[in-house]
């Protein structure tokens, strides 16, 4: 009657005949105790399943007892006998004699829990042996995908440690009591949240939270319509090259410049590159001549925070970079060749077979001749008859009908031959040059086409050319040296770049300088540094509305404006003693505002006063038609620099994560495919302490902030959050890491993992690389299986397709889920983010965000409104508005 089975074993020898671990006496003691004690039944039912018994007889008897238990019938020798007879298994187990024997063999019912533990431990050992045999068999087959085999092996072992009573098909009679218990719990909670809370009350009320084994999708259109036109230029911070944003997306540019939350220029990673289709665009032009073309809802940085274009007017001020110190490292050319290129771009005439050049400064003419002789010994510079300032470059061996001019060949290779004055621009290689090379290039350009003169005692540098592209190139090149200049159109075919601010004039002199006669103009007299006028430029400083913010901040601190001014002046005097010069400082009003911010301990004022920001006035907003637009997802700072202007994007999920882990203290695992784990932790600390993230990154923490920082770090450290930032993680890797974490939590802390967050789904890597839809479908199914197997909610951030942009009503639908309809099929809960004011500038719902529950497998669908505070890029419950 007793089973004498053998666990499969690989190979021959005595090991193949080993009897699996078991304890028949413990099995009999468990069943016997259940027959004589009602309390023993409930104790054992929580621990054992029928498959845990080694003896087939014992499995049959235990199954019959569980059927009685599920019906609420008493369990004793008589009821068990009748149940076995009814199922035709009475004689198979040995009849009444064996049942009586079991009852007589019970030592005591008090130790039934221990007997059950013995039975279960033996069952687990048998399962380990069986799993090991299967793993060995799979390994001996030498599978092609070793990683997949390893994952399968790990899954087998994990399934043993996490085995539940529901491992097989369960009859509804076993499930019904559990359902009743769940309903009872819901009733007692009076409709409150029973899953993991998000912290948004209305949303929690609709969904009752994120529930175990559910796959939750949070989807939104990337950047929600905040895109820039295809040909707007972005600087590669690694090479110095300027690329259109379309090229950035195609190349998947890895890094970009942006502004931090503290208002400081930095370089950060790009996590996604987005083609957003064709949309209406507007050209925004500032007083300094910067120009960017964006969609109508694109936010710009103002003193009140990130403000969409449709809320801005001509005359408003936006923040732009005061400098963009990005340079390449290329120095492969001789410096003489760099100078020659500048000479020909500035005053060259490359429209005929023999290039011409024009200049009246003897020193420049001599330098031009020398450079030609050094770099092109087979070419000579000849003077044009009857044109005292015109020169022609010809080849020594030139003959009629033959082209042997090396300078012509060089200019043609650079794409300059045939270019008229109105068509000139910088060749792309210029942007990859080092700081030294770019400075030398600009020095020659300005020495040819620029000038320096004074209006009274005010020095002024100007550069005038007939090409708009060339003027814009010069304007941007100066920005790389931190030189603020103004670009404007003086008349038809005349574009001017002018430097008027004293600090920028001095910076030009120090960083770039002149060749020839113009180098003497600044050496003495009215242009000497010691004679610089004591004035502040009338642009670039924080706009007037910032002073209202100062008054509000002072009132909150209980300070009068006079007392605030006194404290700030004291700080300013200290600054002067330390070497501060108010007349050559970048921006005196900003310096004073920084002192006010320091006195008031106001982070917003400190950001506005940042020396890396230049406050530029909008002078025109013009509709330019529909164009293809693109966007970059930048997690750190949620913005990037395009056309020398800060442009913005944003995100959603961090609030819900912190509420679950930081407030409710529930374990959360985050797979951040966008943001590094260090950045994520710094954001959490900054959010908790209200210390600027840039100060945390640089270590520039004020002495008075250290106690707050220590408390904040302790709070974040106490949050049960685990972060993995593996780029392009596969589903198999993620599953293995979550299983290990879940096992460790159960073993060490006795509590399960509460939430798994994936940010975001489309950045994961699947097995099927040939078909993107199939790959996403595989990932989606895998996340659902992960949620079900671990009995944990999985929140996956996902993107929407461009189809939403083509409809009159831009609210997302389930069919808009990007890359695969399988996401909708696998998800238990699908939520969309939508803000009407992005698409409709005159919307009545300004400052309102909608969370649309498009699918809810276990509850109602609907819409929840949240407060959207643009200045903080933050969502909150509408009722609180916090």
Buried (B, 14 or more C-beta within 10 A) or exposed (E): EEBEEEBEBBEEEEEEEEEBBBBBEBBBBBBBBBBBBEEBBEBBBEBBBBBBBBBBBBBBBBBBBBBBBBEEBEBBBEBBBBBBEEEEBBEBBBEBEBBBEBBEEBEEBEBBBEBBBBBBBBBBBBBBBBBBBBBBEBBEEEEEEEEEBBBBBBBBBBBBBBBEBEEEEEEEEBEEEEEEEEEEEEEEEEEEBBBBBBBBBBBBEBBBBBBBBBBBBBBBBBBBBBBBBBBBBBBBBEBBBBBBBBBBBEEEBEBBBBBBBBBBBBBBBBBBBBBBBBBEBBBBBBBBBBBBBBBBBBBBBBBBBBBBBBBBEEEBBBBBBBBBEBBBEBEEBEEBBBBBBBBBBBBBBBBEEBBBBBBEBEBBBEBBBEBBEEBBEEBBBEEEEEEEEBBBBBBEEBEEEEEBBBBBBBBBEBEBBEBEBEBBBBEEBBBBBBBEBBBBBBBBBBBBBBBBEBEEEBBBBBBBBBBBBBBBBBBBBBBBBBBBBBBBEEEEEEBBBBBBBBBBBBBBBEBBBBBBEBBEBBEEEBBEEEEBEEEBBEBBBBBEEBBEBBEEBBEEEEBEEEEBBEBBEEBBEEBEEEEBEEEBBBBBBBBBBBBBBBBBBBBBBBBBBBBBBBBBBBBEBEEEEEBBBBBBBBBBBBBBBBBBBBBBBBBBBBBBBBBBBBEBEBBBBBBBBBBBBEBBBBBBBBBBBEBBBBBBBEEEBEEEBEEBBEEBBEBBEEBBBBBBBBEEBBBBBBBBBBBEBBBEBBEEEEEBBBBBBBBBBBBBBBBEEEEBEBBBBBBBBBBBBBBBBBBBBBBBBBBBBBBBBEEEEBBBBBEBBBBBBBBBBBBBBBBBBBBBBBBBBEBEBBBBBBBBBBBBEEEEBBBBBBBBBBBEBBBBBBEEEE
